[in-house]
């Protein structure tokens, strides 16, 4: 996600039905979505009011950043995995933070602005860039990219550091996509992760955000 704080306004907060939110990317890592679903169930497992209180506290502290587009549609610019996970867990409405209002732009200009600000990632599960018209209309239509799941797990296991570069984990996913076989990820995720860790420490990965490889002598 790019910094668009140049507009100089405080974010506007309000609640929106999850299925009215429009993605700005085509894929997610479904393994990561499942992890977030499990975390949500664990957090809200307490019965009675305690469980409801925990759910409300969680949703109140995890606002989804959006920009307003043509016809007032809300476009998600971060936390697609969490949004999909909450939808899968039956959450109907979610608190959003409107960080920019581009609703006055026509469609072509709107997508041009999002692209220039690194607020969209229209790449399919094969890593091929598509036109904005191929973006899903709801988070329920986001599709799985196993390499995005692998990149997310690679970061969590110390393969690379968290970085503010927009779509950094997608950059790592693309790096891995060019070197590993998708079928191997599906067949044995842990073995694929071990291969990814080895690749992540090599100098070939040195151009990627958060690289933690050997320091040149």
C-alpha positions in Angstrom: 0.0 0.0 0.0 1.3 3.4 -0.9 1.3 6.5 1.3 -1.6 8.7 0.3 -1.5 10.9 3.4 -0.8 13.9 1.2 -4.5 14.7 1.2 -4.1 16.0 4.7 -7.4 14.8 6.1 -8.2 12.6 9.1 -9.5 9.2 8.0 -13.3 8.8 7.9 -14.5 5.8 9.8 -17.8 3.9 9.2 -19.2 0.4 8.9 -19.7 -1.3 5.5 -21.0 -4.7 4.5 -18.0 -6.9 3.7 -19.5 -8.0 0.4 -19.8 -4.4 -0.7 -16.0 -3.9 -0.5 -14.2 -4.2 -3.8 -10.7 -5.7 -4.0 -7.8 -4.0 -5.7 -5.9 -7.3 -6.2 -6.9 -10.6 -7.8 -5.3 -13.2 -5.5 -4.6 -14.0 -1.9 -2.8 -16.8 -0.2 -5.6 -19.1 1.0 -3.3 -20.7 3.5 -2.8 -17.3 5.1 -6.6 -16.7 5.0 -7.1 -20.0 6.9 -4.6 -18.9 9.5 -6.5 -15.7 10.1 -9.7 -17.6 10.3 -8.2 -19.9 13.0 -7.0 -16.8 14.9 -10.4 -15.2 14.7 -12.1 -18.4 16.0 -9.6 -18.7 18.9 -10.1 -15.0 19.9 -13.9 -15.3 19.9 -14.1 -18.8 21.4 -15.2 -17.6 24.8 -18.9 -18.0 25.3 -21.5 -15.4 26.1 -20.7 -11.7 26.3 -17.0 -12.3 26.7 -16.7 -13.8 23.2 -18.8 -11.0 21.7 -16.7 -8.4 23.5 -13.5 -9.9 22.1 -15.0 -9.9 18.6 -16.0 -6.3 18.9 -12.7 -5.3 20.3 -10.8 -7.1 17.5 -13.0 -5.5 14.7 -12.6 -2.1 16.3 -8.8 -2.3 16.2 -8.5 -3.8 12.7 -10.1 -1.2 10.4 -9.9 -1.9 6.7 -8.3 0.9 4.7 -10.3 1.9 1.6 -10.5 4.6 -1.0 -13.8 5.8 -2.4 -14.2 5.3 -6.1 -16.8 6.0 -8.8 -20.4 5.6 -7.7 -19.2 5.7 -4.1 -17.8 2.1 -4.1 -15.3 1.2 -1.4 -12.1 -0.2 -2.7 -9.9 -2.2 -0.2 -6.3 -1.2 -0.4 -4.9 -3.4 2.3 -5.8 -6.4 4.5 -7.5 -8.4 1.8 -6.6 -11.7 3.6 -8.2 -10.5 6.9 -11.3 -9.3 5.0 -11.7 -12.6 3.2 -11.1 -14.5 6.4 -13.8 -12.5 8.3 -16.2 -13.1 5.4 -15.6 -16.8 5.6 -16.3 -16.7 9.3 -19.7 -15.1 8.8 -18.9 -11.5 9.7 -21.3 -9.4 7.7 -20.1 -5.8 8.4 -16.7 -4.3 9.1 -15.3 -1.0 10.1 -13.4 0.8 7.3 -11.1 3.8 7.2 -11.7 6.0 4.2 -8.2 7.3 3.5 -8.9 9.0 0.2 -11.9 10.1 -1.8 -11.6 9.6 -5.5 -15.3 9.2 -6.1 -15.4 12.3 -8.4 -13.0 10.7 -10.9 -14.2 8.9 -14.0 -13.3 5.1 -14.2 -10.2 5.4 -16.4 -8.8 8.2 -14.3 -9.6 6.4 -11.1 -7.7 3.3 -12.1 -4.8 5.4 -13.4 -4.5 7.1 -10.1 -4.6 3.9 -8.1 -2.0 2.4 -10.3 0.3 5.4 -10.0 0.0 5.3 -6.2 0.7 1.6 -6.0 -2.8 0.9 -4.6 -3.6 -1.9 -6.9 -2.0 -5.3 -7.9 -3.9 -6.7 -10.8 -1.8 -9.9 -11.3 -3.4 -13.3 -11.6 -2.4 -16.6 -10.0 0.2 -17.1 -12.7 1.8 -13.8 -12.0 0.5 -12.2 -15.2 -0.8 -8.6 -15.1 -4.4 -8.2 -16.1 -6.6 -5.2 -16.9 -8.5 -3.7 -14.0 -11.7 -5.2 -15.3 -10.4 -8.6 -14.2 -10.3 -7.6 -10.5 -12.9 -9.4 -8.4 -16.1 -7.5 -7.5 -16.1 -8.9 -4.0 -13.6 -10.4 -1.6 -15.5 -13.7 -1.9 -14.2 -13.9 -5.5 -10.5 -13.5 -4.6 -8.6 -16.6 -5.9 -5.8 -18.6 -4.4 -2.1 -18.1 -5.3 0.0 -20.8 -3.6 3.1 -18.7 -4.1 1.6 -15.9 -2.1 0.9 -18.3 0.7 4.5 -19.5 0.5 5.9 -16.0 0.5 3.8 -15.1 3.6 5.0 -18.2 5.5 8.6 -17.5 4.4 8.4 -14.0 6.0 6.9 -15.4 9.2 9.8 -18.0 9.5 12.5 -15.3 9.1 13.2 -15.7 5.4 12.9 -12.0 4.9 12.0 -9.0 7.0 8.7 -7.1 7.0 9.0 -4.2 4.7 6.9 -1.1 3.8 7.4 -1.6 0.1 3.9 -1.9 -1.6 3.0 -5.6 -2.3 6.4 -6.8 -1.0 5.1 -10.3 -0.4 3.8 -10.5 -4.0 7.3 -9.5 -5.2 8.7 -12.5 -3.2 5.9 -14.7 -4.5 7.0 -13.8 -8.1 10.6 -14.5 -7.2 9.6 -18.0 -5.9 7.2 -18.6 -8.8 10.2 -18.4 -11.2 12.2 -21.0 -9.3 9.8 -23.5 -7.8 7.0 -25.7 -9.1 3.4 -25.0 -8.0 2.7 -28.7 -7.8 5.5 -29.1 -5.2 3.9 -26.5 -3.0 0.5 -28.3 -3.1 2.1 -31.7 -2.5 4.4 -30.8 0.4 4.2 -27.3 1.7 6.9 -27.8 4.3 9.4 -29.1 1.8 8.6 -26.2 -0.5 9.1 -23.8 2.4 12.6 -25.3 3.1 13.5 -24.7 -0.6 12.2 -21.2 -0.4 14.3 -20.4 2.7 17.4 -21.6 0.9 16.5 -19.4 -2.1 15.7 -16.4 0.1 19.3 -16.4 1.6 20.9 -16.4 -1.9 22.3 -13.4 -3.6 19.8 -13.7 -6.4 17.1 -12.5 -3.9 19.2 -9.5 -3.0 17.0 -7.0 -4.9 13.9 -7.9 -3.0 12.4 -5.9 -0.1 13.4 -7.2 3.3 16.2 -9.4 2.0 18.2 -10.9 4.9 20.9 -12.7 3.0 24.6 -12.8 3.7 26.4 -9.5 4.0 29.0 -9.0 1.1 32.6 -9.0 2.3 
